[in-house]
Amino acid sequence: MLKIAYHPIYKHPLPDGHRFPMEKYDLLPRQLLYEGSCTEANFFAPNMAHENNILAVHTKEYVHQLNELSIERRAARKIGFPLSKELVEREYRIAQGTIEGCNFALKNGVAMNIAGGTHHAYSNHGEAFCMLNDQAIGARYLQSEKLAGKILIVDLDVHQGNGTAEIFSNDPSVFTFSMHGAGNYPFRKEKSDLDIALEDGTGDEIYLDTLKKTLPQLISTEKPDFIFYLSGVDIVSTDKLGRLGCTVKGCKERDRYVLQMCKDQQIPVQVSMGGGYSPDIKIIVDSHANTFRLAQEIYF
C-alpha cells in the first residue's frame, strides 16, 4: 500500500498576504481522497522527529536557536516565515514524515510526503521557506540504522538544492543531483555532485531528453541503495517563482520516468513534494496530485 505522510499542521496558517501557498497542503489530500486515488488508509500522521536525527544533519547551535525561537533577525528573514513554535513543530513533523517514509519505501518500494523537499536548509541555517532539510535527515537516518549505504538524491525542483549540496559537500556516500533553472534562486549556487542548470523557458522536450540521458547513467555509476526524489512542480511555465517552460503534462511525464526507473531498478524511493507556486491553485494541486496518482499506478 502507498503510504503518504500528512499532518494537519502542514497547512499551518500564515499571515494574510504571505506569498507561500499553504492551502495546497490541505487541498492535495482532499483531492486525492475525492477522486478515489487514495483512501484514508494511505495517509499517516507523523510524530515529532527525535532531536538526535535532526542533529545528525544540523548544528547544535542552529537547532537550539530554532527550538528557542532565538534566531537573529537577519537570519530569520532569510527563512521567509514568521517564526513560531507551530512552524518549528511543523518542520519536525515533516522531517519525521520523511524518516517514516524511508521505512515504508524499504517495505513497499515507494513512499510519499505531502510536504518536505526543504532543500534550502543548510546545516547551520535556513533559507527560502526551509528550516530543516527533511531528505538529508532521512538519508542520515538510513545510514545510521544501516538500512542503506550509498544514497542518490534526485532534486528536480526548479530551484537548486543549495542546502542539500552544502550538507553533503564532502560525503561520497550521498550523491546530490540537482536539475534546475539557471536563472532561478539561489543566485549564488552551491556545488552539487552534479548540477544541470537549464536556460529560461526550457520546455518539455529538452527537459525530458536531458533527464533521460542523465538519470540512467547516474544510477549505473553510483549504484545507490536508496533514492530520494524531490518532485517540485515549479518547473511548469505558469509558476510565478520559476522560469522554465514545461507543461503540466511534461511534469507528469518527468514523474513517471523517475518513478518507473526506481521501480524497474528495484531501488526504494522516498518522494517529498517540493515547490509549486502557480497563481491558479488548481494547477498546483493537479500537478502535485499527478505524482501521487503515478505512484499508485506504477507500484500498486
N, C-alpha and C positions, 0 to 999 in steps of 0.2 A: 504493500500500500504506500502511495505517495504521502510523505509526512511534511507538513508545512508549519514553520514557526510563525505564530501570530499572537500578540498580546494586545489588549485594548489600549495600553499605554503607548503603543506605536503611533496612535493618532493623537497624541497629546497636543492640546490646542496651543497655538502661539498667538501673540497679539495681532489684532486686526491689521491687515495690510502687509503682514510678513510675506515675503515672496516664496518661501518654501511651501510646496503644496502638500500639507499634512493630510488632507482629505483623501488622498489616493490610498493611504494605508487602511482606511475604513472601507472605501468603495470597492477595492480589489477583491477581498474575500467575499464581500456581499455579492459581487458579480459572479464569481466562480460558483458560489452556492446557488444563486438564482438560475443560472444556465445549466446546472447539473454536472459541471466539470468536476466538482468536488462535493463532498458531504462534510458534515461536522467532524466525522471520524478522521478526516485528513489533517485536521488542524491540532496543534498542541501549543499550550501556553508556557513559554519558557520561564524558569525561575531566574533569580539573580545569579550572574556568573560569580564563581568564587574568586576572591581577590588574587589568589596565587596564580590563577590562569591569566588575569589581567597583567600582573607584574612580570609574567614571562615575556611580555612584549613591551609594556610601557614602564617608564621610570617610576621609582617610588615617589619621588618629589611631585611629578605630574599627577599621579593617581591621588596622592594626598590632597593636592590643590583642587582637583575635581570633587573629591568627596566632601571637602570643607567649603566649596564654592569660594575659594580664595585666590582664583586665578587673577593675575594682574590685568587691569582693564584693557590694555592694548592687546594682550594675548587673547582675551575673551572676545574682543571684536573680530579677530581673525576667524574664530569659530562661526560667528554669524548668528548663533542662537542666543537669546537672553537666558543666561544660566539659571537653573533651578534644580532643586532636589529631584523633581519629577523627571527632568530631562537627563540627569545623570543616571537615575534608575532606568530610564528608557534605554540608555546605552548599555548598561549592564545586562538588561534582558535581551537586547539584540545580540550581544556577544554570546550569551548562553544559548540563544536560539540557534546560532551557527555551530556552537560546540555540540549541542544535542543533534543537530542536523548531520554532523560528521558521523555520529554513531548510526543514525538511520541510513545514511548513504552507504556505510560499510555493509549494512544488512540488506538494503533494498536496491542499491545501485545509485540512487539519487535522493536528494532531499533539498528542500527549499526554505528560504526565509523571506517573508513578506517585506521585511526591512533589511538593513545591512548594506554591505558594499561601501563601508565607511573608509574608503581608501585614501582619503586625505589626512587621516590621523597619523601623525608621526609617533615615534617612540616617546617623545618628550613634550609634544604639544598637539593641539587640534587645529584644524582649518576647515573652512568651507562646509559647514554643517556636519563635520565628522569629529567625534571626540575620542572614541575607542575603535581601533581597527579590528573589526569582527573576524575577517577572514585570516588575518595574521594571527589573531588569538586562537582561532580554530586550528591553524597549521601547527602552532607550538603545542597545543593540546594533543594533537595526534602524535607528534614526535615524542612528547614527554611520556605518553602512555604506551609507546612502542607499537602504535597502531599503523603508522606509516613512516617511511624513511625519506624518500625523495618526493617532493611536492611541487606541482606546477600550478601557478596562479595565472588564470586567463582573464585578463581585465579588458572588457570591450566596452566600457563606459566611454562617452565622448571625451571625458577629461582624463588626463594621465593619472595613474595611481602613484602619486608622488610619495605619500606616506608609506605605502607598502614597499616601494623601491628603497626608501631610506632604511626601513626596519630590516630588510634582508640584504642590504648592500654588500655585505662581506660573508654571505652564507651560501655556499654552493648546494646545500641540501634543499633550498627553496628557490625555484626558478621563477622570476617575475617577468611576465609578458604583458605589455600594455599596447593596445592599438587604439589610437585616439586622434582627435583633431589637432593639427599642428598649431592652429591659431587660437585654441581654447585655453582657458585656465587649466593648470597653473602656467603663468607666463615665464617663470623660471622653473624648468622641469628638472626632476631628479633623473638619475640614470638607472633604468630597469635593466635586467639581464638582456631583454630585447624590447626595444621601443620601435613602433612603427607609427610615424606621425603623418596623417593624411591631410591633404590640402583642403581648404574650404570648398564646400559644395560637392565633395566626393559622393557619388551615388552608389546604387546597389551593385552595379556590375563590377566596378573597380574594388569596392569594399569587399564583396564576397570572393572575388578572384584572389585578392591579397590574402584573405583569411584562409582560403582553401589551399593556397601554396605554402602557407606558414605552419598551420597547426599540426598537420600530419608529420612534418619533418621534426617539429619540436618534440612531439610525443615519441617518435622513433629514436631521437637522440638522447633525450633526458630520461626516458623510461620511468615516468612518475608512478608512484603507488596510489596517489590521490590527486584529484584536480579540484581547485576552487574556481568557480566561474562567476564573474561579476557581469550581470546581464543588463546593464543600463540601457534604457530605450531613448536616451537623449541623442542618439545618432540620427533620429528622424528629422526631416527637413523643417518641420514645424516647431521644433524645440527652441524655446526662447533663450536658452543658455548654451545651445550647441550651434555648430557652424557647418555640419556635414549635410548631405542631401539625400539620405536614404529614405525609402518609403517604409510604411508600416509592414508591408508585405516583405520587403527586403530584410527588415529587422527580424521578422518571424523566420525567414529562411536562415539567417545567421544563427538563431537559437536552435533551429532544427539540426543544422550542421554540427554544432558543438555537442549537443546532447546525443545525437546519433553516433558521433565518433566516440564519445565516452562509453556509450553502451556497447558499440562494436568492439572496442578495445578492452572492455571489462574493467574499466578504471572507475572507481566510485567518484561521484561529483557532488559537491555542495554548491548550491546556487543562491547568491544574495542579489537582491533586486536592483540596487543602484539607482541612478538618476533617471528622471523623466519629467520635463518641465514645459510641455506644450501648453499653449493658452487654453486649448479645449481639453477639459478633464477627460472627456470620452476617449480621446486619442491616447492619453496617458494610460488609462485603465485598460483599454483594449490591447495596447502594445505590451504592457506588462502581463496581462492575462494570457496572451499567446504563449509566453514562456511556460506557464503552468499547464496550459492545455497540451502543449507538446510533450512535457514530461509525462503526463498521464498517457498520451498516445504511444510514445516510444517505449516506455518502461512497463506499463501496466495494461 
